[in-house]
């Protein structure tokens, strides 16, 4: 019974949908850490199975289409990329949590405002 209550409380922390904000108490931070650890027990094996199936299926599709890399890539990216480990930041909503990955981001991760190379990137891709 105690396990059921603890699980319900931890699930409630995940399902609140509260926007990302400063951590209010140490108990909330501990709850998010425990929730992410608990979720990883199920998330990581499921993600590993999905990646193995996706990599094999993408290889078969690539071979069946005469070695078309784009066809294989269309299965490899969503199946093998995405979030591999759930973190407390994802539980809190500060970072996205995606089981199926997406293609690479349009912007390189190192080009934050004020960093070298940002002006050249903006000049190339400005509309």
Buried (B, 14 or more C-beta within 10 A) or exposed (E): EEEEEEEEEBEEBBEEEEEEEEEEEEEBEEBBEBBBBBBBEEBEEEBEEBBEEBBEBBEEBBEEEEEEEEBBBBBBBBBBBBBEEBBBBBBBBEBEBEEBBEEEEEEEEEBEEEEEEBEEBEEEEEE
